């Protein structure tokens, strides 16, 4: 496992926030930065260096240095996380 951040993107309401703890554990992230919970903090912190962080966003074009990117569906599938809404 590397120290890269993990960006998970998807449209509003797709389940990013609902599944954030499961996604963070699956990717080995110690912190979660969720755009939907505090947009001002998100904008301030998203480009700062930090320990391995799960970054949740609606923006499919968001890029940060040293981050792997996955769509929400891809992240759920590759980690075998069941959508609790189904």
C-alpha positions in Angstrom: 0.0 0.0 0.0 1.3 3.5 -0.9 0.8 6.8 0.9 -1.3 8.3 -2.0 -4.6 9.8 -1.3 -7.7 8.2 -2.8 -10.2 10.3 -4.6 -13.6 8.8 -5.0 -16.0 10.8 -7.2 -19.6 10.4 -8.1 -22.8 12.4 -8.5 -24.7 13.8 -5.4 -26.7 11.1 -3.7 -24.8 8.1 -5.1 -23.7 6.9 -1.7 -20.2 8.3 -1.2 -20.9 9.8 2.3 -23.1 6.8 3.4 -20.2 4.4 2.6 -17.3 6.6 3.6 -16.2 4.5 6.6 -16.2 1.3 4.6 -14.3 2.9 1.7 -11.7 4.5 4.0 -11.1 1.1 5.7 -10.9 -0.7 2.4 -8.3 1.8 1.0 -6.4 2.0 4.3 -7.1 5.7 4.7 -6.8 7.3 8.1 -8.7 10.5 7.3 -11.8 11.4 5.3 -12.3 14.7 3.5 -15.9 14.9 2.3 -16.8 17.8 0.0 -20.5 17.4 0.9 -19.9 17.9 4.6 -17.9 21.1 4.6 -17.3 22.7 1.3 -15.1 25.6 2.7 -12.8 23.2 4.6 -12.7 20.9 1.5 -11.5 23.7 -0.8 -9.0 24.8 1.8 -7.5 21.4 2.6 -7.8 19.4 -0.6 -4.5 20.6 -2.1 -2.5 20.5 1.2 -0.2 17.6 2.1 -1.7 15.2 4.5 -1.4 11.5 5.5 -3.3 9.0 3.3 -6.8 10.5 3.0 -10.0 9.4 1.4 -11.3 12.4 -0.7 -15.0 12.3 -1.6 -16.1 14.7 -4.3 -18.8 15.2 -7.0 -16.1 16.5 -9.3 -14.8 13.8 -11.7 -12.0 16.0 -12.8 -10.5 16.7 -9.4 -6.7 16.1 -9.4 -4.3 16.3 -6.5 -0.6 15.4 -6.4 -0.1 11.7 -5.5 -3.7 10.6 -5.6 -5.3 7.6 -7.1 -8.8 8.2 -8.6 -11.9 6.0 -8.7 -15.5 6.4 -9.6 -17.8 5.5 -6.7 -19.1 2.4 -8.5 -15.5 1.3 -9.3 -14.4 1.8 -5.7 -17.3 -0.2 -4.3 -16.8 -3.0 -6.8 -13.0 -3.3 -6.5 -13.3 -3.5 -2.7 -16.4 -5.8 -2.6 -18.4 -3.3 -0.6 -22.2 -4.0 -0.7 -24.4 -0.9 -1.2 -26.4 -0.8 2.0 -29.3 1.0 0.1 -30.1 -2.2 -1.8 
